[in-house]
């Protein structure tokens, strides 16, 4: 039986209420105290639920952004690894100049490497602050992962011209005409 409060005890001693009535009232008070609150959600609960939903959405967006950044970093690391593994050793004393981001850069190459580079067999790729020569197959793999690492590709530029028939016809006629003239060594760059 629930413990009666002091007023109930005084009323019981005075004989104004019966013991069963005091017990019944104590049980009702206990039930009221431990009963569940209103079954419908209150305004505070709705606001809290809305705040939880917004936080979950923000967390999902941040997680997706973090995942995308990790994927980009992973692809960039793969491209760096391909460049390190497949780079062509450079040799020679002839300077080959090319532009990157508005600045002229220079690589020392021999005649064979220069010819392969100009025909598109080799490609120049950027690795941090240095430039490396790559075979075309490796350059395509790097381009799939991070196209910004490829800085010079004569084969791709020529591939764009081959799509149209008119530019190649004019170019081949010009090449045939100018082939008869010798270019001085000091004009090659």
C-alpha positions in Angstrom: 0.0 0.0 0.0 1.2 3.5 -0.8 2.3 5.7 2.1 -0.3 8.3 2.9 0.6 11.9 3.3 0.4 13.6 6.8 -3.0 15.2 6.1 -4.5 11.8 5.2 -3.0 10.3 8.4 -4.6 13.1 10.5 -7.9 12.6 8.8 -7.7 8.9 9.4 -6.9 9.4 13.2 -9.8 11.8 13.5 -12.0 9.2 12.0 -13.2 11.3 9.2 -12.1 8.9 6.4 -11.8 5.1 6.1 -8.5 3.3 5.6 -9.7 1.9 2.3 -10.6 5.3 1.0 -7.1 6.6 1.9 -5.4 3.7 0.1 -7.6 4.2 -3.0 -6.7 7.9 -3.2 -3.0 7.1 -2.7 -3.1 4.6 -5.6 -4.8 7.1 -7.9 -2.2 9.7 -7.0 0.6 7.2 -7.7 -1.0 6.3 -11.1 -1.3 9.9 -12.0 2.3 10.6 -11.1 3.7 7.6 -13.1 1.2 7.7 -16.0 2.4 8.6 -19.5 2.1 12.2 -20.8 -0.2 13.2 -23.5 -0.1 10.8 -26.4 0.1 13.4 -29.2 3.5 15.0 -29.9 3.8 18.5 -28.5 5.2 21.6 -30.2 8.5 21.2 -28.5 8.8 17.6 -29.6 8.0 18.6 -33.2 10.7 21.3 -33.1 13.2 18.8 -31.7 12.4 16.3 -34.4 12.7 18.9 -37.1 16.1 20.0 -35.7 17.3 16.3 -35.7 16.2 15.9 -39.3 18.1 19.1 -40.4 21.2 17.9 -38.5 21.0 14.5 -40.1 20.7 16.1 -43.6 23.7 18.4 -42.9 25.7 15.4 -41.7 24.8 13.4 -44.9 25.8 16.4 -47.1 29.1 16.8 -45.2 29.8 13.1 -45.4 29.1 13.1 -49.2 31.4 16.0 -49.7 34.2 14.4 -47.6 33.7 11.2 -49.6 34.0 13.1 -52.9 37.2 14.8 -51.7 38.7 11.5 -50.6 37.8 10.0 -54.0 39.5 13.0 -55.8 42.6 12.6 -53.6 42.7 8.8 -54.3 42.4 9.4 -58.1 45.2 12.0 -57.9 47.4 9.6 -55.9 46.8 6.9 -58.6 47.8 9.3 -61.3 50.9 10.3 -59.5 51.8 6.7 -59.1 51.3 6.0 -62.8 53.5 9.0 -63.7 56.3 7.8 -61.3 56.1 4.2 -62.6 55.8 4.9 -66.4 57.9 8.0 -66.9 60.4 7.9 -69.8 64.0 8.7 -68.9 65.1 12.0 -70.5 68.5 12.7 -72.0 70.0 15.2 -74.4 71.1 18.7 -74.6 68.5 20.1 -77.0 66.0 22.4 -75.3 62.3 21.8 -75.9 60.1 24.7 -74.8 56.4 24.6 -74.0 53.9 26.8 -72.2 52.1 25.9 -69.0 49.8 28.3 -67.2 51.2 31.3 -69.2 54.8 30.5 -68.4 57.4 29.0 -70.8 59.0 25.8 -69.5 62.0 23.9 -70.8 63.0 20.3 -71.0 66.3 18.9 -72.3 65.7 16.2 -74.9 67.5 14.3 -77.6 66.3 14.2 -81.2 64.5 10.9 -80.8 62.5 12.1 -77.8 61.7 15.4 -79.5 60.3 13.5 -82.5 58.2 11.2 -80.4 56.9 14.1 -78.5 56.0 16.1 -81.6 54.2 13.1 -83.2 52.2 12.4 -80.1 53.8 9.1 -79.0 55.0 10.8 -75.8 53.1 13.3 -73.6 54.3 15.8 -71.0 52.7 15.4 -67.6 53.1 17.6 -64.5 54.2 16.0 -61.2 54.3 18.6 -58.5 56.9 21.1 -59.7 58.6 18.9 -62.3 57.6 17.6 -65.8 57.9 14.1 -67.0 57.5 12.3 -70.4 54.9 9.6 -70.5 54.0 7.1 -73.2 50.5 7.6 -74.7 48.9 4.6 -72.9 50.0 5.8 -69.5 48.9 9.4 -70.3 45.4 8.1 -71.1 45.3 6.4 -67.7 46.5 9.6 -66.0 43.9 11.7 -68.0 41.1 9.4 -66.8 42.1 10.0 -63.2 43.1 13.7 -63.3 43.2 15.5 -66.7 44.9 18.6 -65.2 48.2 16.6 -64.8 48.6 16.4 -68.6 50.1 19.6 -69.8 51.2 18.9 -73.4 49.8 16.3 -75.8 50.4 16.8 -79.5 48.6 13.5 -80.4 45.3 14.7 -78.9 45.5 18.0 -80.7 46.1 16.2 -84.0 43.3 13.8 -83.2 40.9 16.8 -83.0 42.0 17.9 -86.5 41.5 14.5 -88.0 37.8 14.5 -87.1 37.2 17.2 -89.8 38.4 16.4 -93.3 39.1 19.9 -94.5 41.8 20.9 -92.0 43.9 17.8 -92.6 43.9 18.3 -96.4 45.1 21.9 -96.0 47.7 20.9 -93.4 49.0 18.0 -95.5 49.4 20.3 -98.5 51.2 22.9 -96.4 53.5 20.3 -94.9 54.4 19.0 -98.4 55.1 22.5 -99.6 57.2 23.6 -96.6 59.1 20.3 -96.5 61.4 21.5 -99.3 62.8 24.3 -97.1 65.5 23.8 -94.5 65.0 25.2 -91.1 68.1 26.6 -89.4 69.1 25.0 -86.1 68.8 28.2 -84.2 65.1 28.5 -85.0 64.1 25.2 -83.6 62.7 25.5 -80.1 
